[in-house]
Amino acid sequence: MRKLLLFTITLVLLCFAPAQAADVNTVKATIVKHAIEMGVDPAIALSIARTESGFSHNARSSHGAVGVFQLMPSTARRMGLNPYSLNDNIKGGIMYYKAMYKMFGSVELALAAYNAGPGNVKRYKAVPPYAETRRFVSKIMKDYHYYKANPDPAMVKAKAAQTAAKKPAATTATVMTKPQIPAATLEIVKAKDINAVKVEVVDETPLDLEIEATSLAI
């Protein structure tokens, strides 16, 4: 009876346990991939994710933000994305940062808007004077400069793949050969009869010359 009870408890725990989270290297590789595809510097994308969640897709905030980029479910839905999907969460975070950068034209202001909302950045026309937001921007900028000087292995691997893709494919040299003409089709002309060649030379006094030949050697 005791063994049956333990088995039942274990089965219930397995059924309700969350799915195994993607490992950090997989998360980083996915961030770099989507950042490159979306035209965003992978260094800034990795820096945001590191500060927001430590690259954990299981991260949840007390405000309701979820995933690697700590998206609010309502914000993700407006973008047509599922915040609980790793790929969608990453794409949503990068998309939102890119939109903020396009709006303000500055990395620091885009980060401030990511944290405090674009309305507050517009209100102060600078990084808002909120301690949390200023810590957020400062931390990410520090990580960003670190990644630029010391690229993450995921960035190095992606760059190597891009370089390899740009290399021209090896080509096989084509050797041009002289066309072969069948011997049967060759006609060797040894001589040509010339009956009469009449050449008229124009000078002050016209002259008629006649050249007769019986054969011309080739």
ZIURMO-V170268 format. One record per backbone hydrogen bond with DSSP energy under -0.5 kcal/mol. CO is the residue of the C=O (numbers start at 1). NH is the residue of the N-H. E is the energy in kcal/mol with one decimal. If there is no record, write none. Layout:
CO;NH;E / CO;NH;E
//
This chain:
1;5;-2.0 / 2;6;-2.3 / 3;7;-2.4 / 4;8;-2.2 / 5;9;-2.2 / 6;10;-2.4 / 7;11;-2.2 / 8;12;-2.1 / 9;13;-2.4 / 10;14;-2.2 / 11;15;-1.9 / 12;16;-1.8 / 13;17;-1.0 / 23;27;-2.2 / 24;28;-2.8 / 25;29;-2.4 / 26;30;-2.1 / 27;31;-2.3 / 28;32;-2.7 / 29;33;-2.2 / 30;34;-2.3 / 31;35;-2.5 / 32;36;-2.4 / 33;37;-2.1 / 34;38;-1.9 / 35;40;-3.0 / 36;39;-1.2 / 41;44;-0.8 / 41;45;-1.8 / 42;46;-2.7 / 43;47;-1.7 / 44;48;-2.2 / 45;49;-2.1 / 46;50;-2.4 / 47;51;-1.9 / 48;52;-2.8 / 49;53;-2.5 / 49;54;-1.1 / 49;55;-1.2 / 50;54;-0.8 / 53;56;-0.6 / 55;57;-0.6 / 56;59;-1.0 / 59;67;-1.7 / 61;64;-1.5 / 64;73;-0.5 / 65;61;-2.3 / 66;71;-2.2 / 67;70;-1.2 / 71;66;-2.7 / 72;76;-2.4 / 73;77;-2.4 / 74;78;-1.7 / 75;79;-1.1 / 76;79;-0.5 / 76;81;-2.8 / 77;80;-1.5 / 81;83;-0.7 / 82;85;-1.9 / 85;89;-2.9 / 86;90;-2.3 / 87;91;-2.7 / 88;92;-2.8 / 89;93;-2.3 / 90;94;-2.3 / 91;95;-2.6 / 92;96;-2.3 / 93;97;-2.2 / 94;98;-2.7 / 95;99;-2.2 / 96;100;-2.2 / 97;101;-2.6 / 98;102;-2.3 / 99;103;-1.7 / 100;104;-2.3 / 101;105;-3.3 / 106;110;-2.3 / 107;111;-2.2 / 108;112;-2.2 / 109;113;-2.4 / 110;114;-1.9 / 111;115;-1.7 / 112;116;-3.6 / 113;117;-1.7 / 117;120;-0.6 / 117;121;-1.2 / 118;122;-2.4 / 119;123;-1.9 / 120;124;-2.0 / 121;125;-2.0 / 121;126;-0.8 / 128;130;-1.8 / 130;134;-2.7 / 131;135;-2.3 / 132;136;-2.4 / 133;137;-2.7 / 134;138;-2.4 / 135;139;-2.7 / 136;140;-2.1 / 137;141;-2.4 / 138;142;-1.9 / 139;143;-2.2 / 140;144;-2.9 / 141;145;-2.3 / 142;146;-1.6 / 143;147;-2.8 / 144;148;-1.9 / 145;149;-1.7 / 146;150;-2.8 / 152;155;-1.1 / 152;156;-2.2 / 153;157;-2.6 / 154;158;-1.8 / 155;159;-2.3 / 156;160;-2.3 / 157;161;-2.0 / 158;162;-2.0 / 159;163;-2.4 / 160;164;-2.3 / 161;165;-1.9 / 162;166;-1.3 / 163;167;-0.8 / 164;167;-0.6 / 171;173;-0.5 / 173;175;-0.6 / 174;176;-0.7 / 179;181;-0.5 / 180;182;-0.5 / 182;185;-1.5 / 183;186;-1.2 / 186;188;-0.6 / 187;189;-0.7 / 188;190;-0.8 / 190;218;-0.9 / 193;195;-0.5 / 194;213;-0.9 / 196;198;-0.6 / 197;199;-0.7 / 197;211;-2.2 / 199;201;-0.6 / 199;209;-1.8 / 200;202;-0.6 / 201;203;-0.6 / 201;207;-1.5 / 204;206;-0.5 / 207;201;-1.1 / 207;209;-0.5 / 209;199;-1.6 / 209;211;-0.5 / 210;212;-0.5 / 211;197;-2.3 / 216;192;-0.5
//
